[in-house]
Structures are given as C-alpha cells and as structure tokens.
Amino acid sequence: MEVLCPSQIQQRNGCSPVQPASPTKVCDGPSQEAIHLHPFMIGPVTDTKVFLTISNGPKTLQLEPDLRDTVDQLKEQIVQERKFGGLGSFGLLYGSRELQGSEILGRQNVKNQATLFIVHKCNGG
C-alpha cells in the first residue's frame, strides 16, 4: 500500500478541509495542508459493479448490482425481475448470515460472483 505525504494529496474542488494541519512530522516534513477524508471508498467507479447469483431453490437469477446499493435496493431488483413469482417477505443469506436491509453491500463484504440465497419469512409460526 502506497502512503502519500499530505503535500502529495490534492483537495477536490468544492470540498472543505475536515482535518487541520498537524504539527507532527509526516513523511519528510511537517503537514502544512488540510486533508479531506471520505468515509467510504471502494476504489475506482469501475470496481463497484459485482455479478451476483440469487438462488431460490432450483431457480437462479443473475444480477449486476453496485456495491453502493443497499440490500433493500437489491431485494427490489429481485422482485422486479419476477423470476421467482410472488416472494412475499424474504431475506438474503450470504455465507452464514442474513444481510441487513439498510446496509450497503460493500460494507457487508459481498464479493464479486457471490451467491446469495433467498430465505422466506413466515409470519405466525
């Protein structure tokens, strides 16, 4: 991993500094500039698309969501495809855990070419 000195970092137009200059030494000299930090960076825009297989028993569906999409947005895409009929209330399993609806896929470590499994939720037992 490459470490950049603050003098090598360019602040984006329209962004305001969020971290004041530091009196401590960084790289070969003191930090003289403000650094703007972004809370969630995945990489270049081309790195955010993933290919997922959605499995519901013997039927599967291929989707290409963005890692910045929430699980709820992915579930909407699944329903819109209408491949599985009326799903009602359902969740998505990845690995051994259920994905949380309001969380984005990238923060839940969903990887490219992963398989997500649909689990049906039954009300009342």
Backbone as numpy.savetxt, mean C-alpha at the origin, in Angstrom:
# Nx Ny Nz CAx CAy CAz Cx Cy Cz
21.78 0.39 0.60 20.94 1.57 0.60 21.82 2.81 0.60
21.53 3.73 -0.29 22.32 4.94 -0.42 21.81 5.98 0.57
22.74 6.61 1.29 22.39 7.66 2.24 22.79 8.98 1.62
21.86 9.91 1.57 22.12 11.22 0.99 22.37 12.25 2.07
23.31 13.12 1.84 23.52 14.25 2.73 22.38 15.24 2.48
21.98 15.99 3.50 20.90 16.95 3.30 21.17 17.93 2.15
22.43 18.23 1.87 22.71 19.14 0.77 22.40 18.51 -0.58
22.25 17.17 -0.64 21.94 16.48 -1.88 20.44 16.32 -2.10
19.65 16.63 -1.11 18.20 16.43 -1.18 17.53 17.70 -1.68
16.69 17.57 -2.69 15.96 18.70 -3.24 14.57 18.75 -2.64
14.15 19.91 -2.18 12.80 20.07 -1.67 11.86 20.29 -2.84
10.73 19.60 -2.85 9.76 19.74 -3.93 9.10 21.12 -3.90
8.76 21.62 -5.10 8.05 22.90 -5.19 6.71 22.79 -4.48
6.36 23.79 -3.72 5.08 23.81 -3.03 5.12 23.16 -1.66
6.19 22.45 -1.33 6.30 21.81 -0.02 6.96 22.77 0.95
6.54 22.69 2.18 7.18 23.51 3.19 8.07 22.61 4.05
9.15 23.15 4.60 10.04 22.35 5.43 9.31 21.85 6.67
9.57 20.60 7.03 8.93 20.06 8.23 9.94 19.69 9.29
11.22 19.70 8.95 12.26 19.38 9.92 13.29 20.51 9.89
13.49 21.19 11.01 14.45 22.30 11.01 15.87 21.80 10.82
16.76 22.72 10.45 18.17 22.38 10.28 18.72 21.82 11.58
19.57 20.84 11.47 20.13 20.17 12.63 21.55 20.66 12.89
21.91 20.95 14.14 23.26 21.41 14.43 24.26 20.25 14.43
23.81 19.00 14.40 24.71 17.85 14.42 25.31 17.63 13.04
26.44 16.93 13.01 27.11 16.66 11.73 26.38 15.54 11.00
26.16 15.74 9.71 25.58 14.75 8.83 26.50 14.63 7.64
26.94 13.43 7.31 27.88 13.21 6.21 29.15 14.02 6.47
29.51 14.92 5.55 30.76 15.66 5.68 30.60 17.06 6.26
29.41 17.43 6.67 29.25 18.78 7.19 27.93 18.93 7.91
27.72 20.07 8.53 26.47 20.27 9.26 25.29 20.41 8.30
24.13 20.04 8.79 22.92 20.16 7.98 22.49 21.61 7.96
22.48 22.20 6.78 22.15 23.61 6.64 20.77 23.83 6.07
20.13 22.74 5.61 18.87 22.88 4.92 17.77 22.10 5.62
16.55 22.49 5.36 15.41 21.73 5.89 15.15 20.53 4.99
14.65 19.49 5.59 14.34 18.27 4.86 12.84 18.03 4.93
12.23 17.72 3.80 10.79 17.42 3.77 10.63 15.91 3.71
9.95 15.34 4.67 9.76 13.90 4.73 8.35 13.53 4.30
8.22 12.46 3.52 6.92 11.96 3.12 6.64 10.70 3.92
5.44 10.56 4.53 5.17 9.47 5.45 5.13 8.08 4.82
4.78 7.95 3.54 4.65 6.63 2.95 5.15 6.65 1.52
6.31 6.09 1.32 6.88 6.03 -0.02 7.10 4.57 -0.38
6.58 4.14 -1.51 6.77 2.77 -1.97 7.91 2.73 -2.97
8.03 3.71 -3.78 9.04 3.75 -4.83 8.47 4.52 -5.99
9.05 4.37 -7.16 8.51 5.05 -8.32 7.07 4.61 -8.59
6.33 5.44 -9.29 4.92 5.17 -9.57 4.75 3.81 -10.23
5.70 3.39 -11.03 5.58 2.09 -11.71 5.63 0.92 -10.73
6.14 1.13 -9.52 6.25 0.06 -8.54 4.98 -0.17 -7.75
3.94 0.61 -7.94 2.77 0.50 -7.08 1.70 -0.45 -7.60
1.77 -0.86 -8.85 0.79 -1.80 -9.40 1.21 -3.23 -9.07
0.24 -4.04 -8.66 0.51 -5.45 -8.37 -0.53 -6.31 -9.08
-0.17 -7.53 -9.39 -1.10 -8.49 -9.96 -1.51 -9.44 -8.85
-2.82 -9.51 -8.60 -3.34 -10.37 -7.53 -4.31 -11.39 -8.10
-4.33 -12.56 -7.50 -5.32 -13.58 -7.80 -6.28 -13.63 -6.62
-7.56 -13.49 -6.90 -8.59 -13.57 -5.87 -9.24 -14.94 -6.03
-9.27 -15.71 -4.96 -9.79 -17.07 -5.03 -11.03 -17.21 -4.15
-12.07 -17.83 -4.75 -13.31 -18.13 -4.02 -13.68 -19.57 -4.38
-13.09 -20.52 -3.66 -13.30 -21.92 -4.00 -12.62 -22.23 -5.32
-13.33 -22.86 -6.26 -12.71 -23.21 -7.54 -12.60 -22.03 -8.52
-13.28 -20.94 -8.25 -13.24 -19.78 -9.15 -12.13 -18.81 -8.73
-11.47 -18.23 -9.74 -10.44 -17.23 -9.46 -10.67 -16.00 -10.34
-10.11 -14.90 -9.90 -10.21 -13.63 -10.60 -8.85 -12.96 -10.54
-8.39 -12.42 -11.67 -7.13 -11.69 -11.74 -7.42 -10.19 -11.70
-6.77 -9.47 -10.79 -6.93 -8.02 -10.70 -5.56 -7.36 -10.64
-5.52 -6.09 -11.01 -4.28 -5.31 -10.98 -4.52 -4.02 -10.17
-4.63 -4.15 -8.85 -4.84 -2.96 -8.03 -3.52 -2.22 -7.79
-3.64 -1.09 -7.15 -2.51 -0.26 -6.78 -2.22 -0.50 -5.30
-0.96 -0.52 -4.89 -0.63 -0.72 -3.48 -1.12 0.41 -2.60
-1.52 1.53 -3.21 -2.07 2.65 -2.43 -3.58 2.53 -2.25
-4.21 1.51 -2.86 -5.65 1.26 -2.68 -5.90 0.66 -1.31
-7.07 0.95 -0.75 -7.45 0.31 0.50 -8.06 -1.06 0.20
-8.16 -1.87 1.24 -8.79 -3.19 1.09 -10.25 -3.01 0.68
-10.92 -2.00 1.23 -12.31 -1.74 0.86 -12.44 -1.42 -0.63
-11.48 -0.67 -1.18 -11.50 -0.36 -2.62 -11.30 -1.64 -3.44
-10.42 -2.52 -2.98 -10.20 -3.78 -3.67 -11.46 -4.64 -3.62
-12.13 -4.66 -2.49 -13.38 -5.43 -2.38 -14.45 -4.88 -3.33
-14.49 -3.57 -3.50 -15.43 -2.97 -4.46 -15.12 -3.43 -5.88
-13.82 -3.50 -6.23 -13.43 -3.98 -7.55 -13.88 -5.43 -7.76
-13.75 -6.25 -6.72 -14.16 -7.66 -6.80 -15.65 -7.76 -7.05
-16.44 -6.99 -6.32 -17.90 -7.00 -6.49 -18.28 -6.52 -7.89
-17.62 -5.48 -8.39 -17.92 -4.94 -9.72 -17.64 -5.93 -10.84
-16.68 -6.83 -10.64 -16.36 -7.84 -11.66 -17.48 -8.88 -11.80
-18.26 -9.09 -10.76 -19.42 -10.00 -10.76 -19.07 -11.44 -11.16
-17.85 -11.83 -10.94 -17.44 -13.19 -11.27 -17.94 -14.21 -10.25
-18.11 -13.78 -9.01 -18.48 -14.68 -7.94 -19.96 -14.60 -7.56
-20.76 -13.89 -8.34 -22.18 -13.73 -8.02 -22.35 -12.77 -6.85
-23.46 -12.91 -6.13 -23.70 -12.06 -4.97 -22.89 -12.55 -3.78
-21.92 -11.75 -3.37 -21.02 -12.17 -2.29 -21.55 -11.87 -0.91
-22.41 -10.88 -0.76 -22.85 -10.48 0.57 -21.68 -9.92 1.35
-21.59 -10.25 2.62 -20.51 -9.78 3.47 -19.34 -10.75 3.38
-18.16 -10.22 3.05 -16.99 -11.09 2.92 -15.72 -10.36 3.34
-14.71 -11.14 3.63 -13.40 -10.61 3.97 -12.37 -11.20 3.02
-11.15 -10.70 3.12 -10.05 -11.20 2.30 -8.91 -11.67 3.20
-8.47 -12.90 2.97 -7.35 -13.45 3.72 -6.09 -13.37 2.88
-5.00 -12.96 3.52 -3.69 -12.97 2.89 -2.74 -13.62 3.89
-2.15 -14.72 3.49 -1.36 -15.48 4.45 -2.32 -16.11 5.45
-2.11 -15.85 6.70 -2.98 -16.42 7.73 -3.81 -15.35 8.44
-3.92 -14.17 7.85 -4.67 -13.09 8.53 -5.65 -12.41 7.58
-6.68 -11.85 8.17 -7.67 -11.11 7.39 -7.19 -9.68 7.21
-7.28 -9.19 5.98 -6.88 -7.81 5.69 -7.92 -6.84 6.23
-7.46 -5.74 6.78 -8.34 -4.74 7.38 -8.82 -3.76 6.31
-10.13 -3.50 6.27 -10.77 -2.72 5.22 -10.26 -1.33 4.98
-9.93 -0.58 6.02 -9.53 0.81 5.84 -8.03 0.97 5.61
-7.27 -0.10 5.74 -5.82 -0.05 5.54 -5.47 -0.19 4.07
-4.38 0.44 3.66 -3.95 0.31 2.27 -3.15 -0.99 2.10
-3.18 -1.51 0.89 -2.56 -2.80 0.61 -1.06 -2.79 0.91
-0.36 -1.73 0.55 1.07 -1.64 0.77 1.47 -1.73 2.23
0.66 -1.18 3.11 0.96 -1.22 4.55 0.66 -2.58 5.16
-0.07 -3.40 4.45 -0.37 -4.75 4.94 0.54 -5.79 4.28
1.60 -5.30 3.65 2.64 -6.13 3.04 2.14 -7.06 1.95
1.11 -6.66 1.22 0.63 -7.45 0.09 1.68 -7.35 -1.01
2.09 -8.49 -1.51 3.15 -8.56 -2.53 2.58 -8.85 -3.91
3.37 -8.54 -4.92 3.00 -8.80 -6.31 2.79 -10.30 -6.51
1.80 -10.67 -7.29 1.42 -12.03 -7.64 0.97 -12.85 -6.43
0.43 -12.18 -5.42 -0.11 -12.86 -4.25 -1.50 -13.40 -4.56
-1.93 -14.38 -3.78 -3.30 -14.91 -3.87 -4.04 -14.52 -2.60
-5.19 -13.88 -2.77 -6.05 -13.52 -1.65 -7.26 -14.44 -1.68
-7.70 -14.89 -0.53 -8.83 -15.81 -0.45 -10.04 -15.10 0.13
-11.18 -15.30 -0.50 -12.43 -14.73 -0.01 -12.97 -15.62 1.11
-13.35 -14.99 2.21 -14.01 -15.71 3.31 -15.37 -15.06 3.50
-16.41 -15.89 3.51 -17.77 -15.40 3.67 -18.08 -15.24 5.14
-18.75 -14.14 5.46 -19.12 -13.86 6.85 -20.60 -14.17 7.02
-20.89 -15.02 7.98 -22.27 -15.41 8.25 -22.78 -14.67 9.48
-23.94 -14.09 9.38 -24.55 -13.39 10.52 -25.44 -14.36 11.29
-25.34 -14.29 12.59 -26.25 -15.06 13.44 -25.85 -16.50 13.69
-24.65 -16.89 13.38 -24.20 -18.23 13.75 -24.06 -19.13 12.64
